[in-house]
Amino acid sequence: MVFYYIMIIIKIFYTIYNIQYIKLLFYKLRINIRY
């Protein structure tokens, strides 16, 4: 049961990390298009 909660927490952190990474990629793409 505890292991299950740990997996959920890891999944949430992983998703947040991926969202930040995707935002950074989009930001870089916008800068590249602009210049």
Long-range contacts (C-beta under 8 A, 24 or more apart in sequence): none
